[in-house]
Amino acid sequence: MSEFARTRAMRQFYRDVFTRLIDLPESDAMPAHIVAEIFNFKSADFDRLEPMIAAANTGLDADKEEALKNMLRAITLANQAFEVKEQSRQKALPAELSARITEYVVAALKADNNTHYIVAAIQILFRVNEISSALFLINNNLSLISDSGTVLKILLLVCLMEEDYNQAMVVIQALTSDAALIGEDPMTLLMITCGIYKLGGLPDSFIDFRTLDDSNGQLEGAGYTWLLEKDSKVNTTVLLACDKADYFAHTLPLVYSLYETNRGVLDVHLHLYNSDEEMNESVKALRQQLPELHISATLEQVSACDEMAVEYAARRTLFLRDALQEFATPVIAMNSDVLARQAWVSPGAALQLLENEASPFWDELFGGFIYAEPGSITHRYFDIVGRFIASNLKAANRVWCLDSVALSASLDRLSGTEQMAISRVKRASILSDEDEAGAFCWASGAGQHAEEPSQQYKAALIKKYQR
């Protein structure tokens, strides 16, 4: 893990998970409104807050006051990482800003290196992608911070990202020795569960991996009905699964974009969750309006739960298994919050999976775009995936990235020859978050601005096709 290249390349989301909440009791000496701006509202307005920090009277000794103020300056600047992440196009923090943050952290620790400050410093440095500096602090202060759940979680994430599973086992043992260190943090439970699997285990809680060794398990029959029968089995079929809200917000514009770019090349199948009469009639009208897409549709009732997005994504992957057998065409199962931009070109493989670059095991394969052709390899693969997902849904293990974990873990059960038949490509080469002209489709979900090309394209499609 000398260079921590994979950790430094991972997306900001993972650096935020264990750094968003910083416990700094010393900040009680500062005026409450300043503390609230920095810690609660995550303000990064350094030019406004720094004079307030400097002028505050804490009543502390001079060294301790300067340490506290430098730590608050560092946290305020580091809050810019949140602002960068929340922009629709993520960019790295400027190197000079990271250097400035590091200087404030070093100055604070020189004045007062108590445990709270060391832990906060590690969080700050990790947040702004100064991974080596954060790990240096951990290694040099291990005896002081070995009981810090936050530090252990950061260290475990780095171990998993760098695929150092021997060190990961040591950290997992430290975390699991005291349940209070883990709490009910789902990300930590996900890391521990996947870490144990990568070490050769088959965890049976949080996520149940045991079906991977159960080749005789049978999937229950499909729980859906047909609304519109499939009347063409010539073209590759795009499978879109959605509820009513997603149908009107995202699926319709995506279907318009498929008609705009791939009419006569791709067909569309809509798998509708908890549909009503309005939605059914809209789908029937859409089939009449865009006949070259040969739109077909199925209905599935899904009980309400707290993690409907996970449930929906998992059930789409389950339906994909049935679709390959029922449709007798290649199938592209994809998220609805995208827009097709280019003509589809077959990858020339029985199965194509998209990889999220520099991502941990549970997020390595992107479940939101899968190309599969009917055949023995894909049927065997999706049997394994299906058993994995079905058993976890039955156990109410609706864990974020469940479908991605199922896709990755199930690959391990295929032979080397079978795996050679599978194409794995970078996600950005097919689905671009940056509106790249050569990508097959563009992301068009929430958080984007109206002036961005994807949103302008979406508006133009709605204006052209919506009735």
Sequence and secondary structure as in RCSB ss.txt:
>XXXX:A:sequence
MSEFARTRAMRQFYRDVFTRLIDLPESDAMPAHIVAEIFNFKSADFDRLEPMIAAANTGLDADKEEALKNMLRAI
TLANQAFEVKEQSRQKALPAELSARITEYVVAALKADNNTHYIVAAIQILFRVNEISSALFLINNNLSLISDSGT
VLKILLLVCLMEEDYNQAMVVIQALTSDAALIGEDPMTLLMITCGIYKLGGLPDSFIDFRTLDDSNGQLEGAGYT
WLLEKDSKVNTTVLLACDKADYFAHTLPLVYSLYETNRGVLDVHLHLYNSDEEMNESVKALRQQLPELHISATLE
QVSACDEMAVEYAARRTLFLRDALQEFATPVIAMNSDVLARQAWVSPGAALQLLENEASPFWDELFGGFIYAEPG
SITHRYFDIVGRFIASNLKAANRVWCLDSVALSASLDRLSGTEQMAISRVKRASILSDEDEAGAFCWASGAGQHA
EEPSQQYKAALIKKYQR
>XXXX:A:secstr
  S HHHHHS HHHHHHTTSS   GGGGGS HHHHIIIIIS    HHHHHHHHHH    S HHHHHHHHHHHHHH
HHHTHHHHHHHSSS     HHHHHHHHHHHHHHHHH   HHHHHHHHHHHHHTT HHHHHHHHHHTHHHHTT HH
HHHHHHHHHHHTT HHHHHHHHHHHHT HHHHTT HHHHHHHHHHHHHTT    SSS  GGGG TT        E
EEE     SSEEEEEEE HHHIIIIIHHHHHHHHHHHTTTEEEEEEEES  HHHHHHHHHHHHH GGG  EEEEE
     TTHHHHHHHHHHHHHHHHHHHH S EEEE SSEEE S     SSSEEEEE TT  GGGSEEEEEEEE SS
HHHHHHHHHHHHHHHHHHHTT   TTHHHHHHHHHHTTS HHHHHTEEEEEHHHHEESS  TTSSEEE  TT  T
TSHHHHHHHHHHHHH  
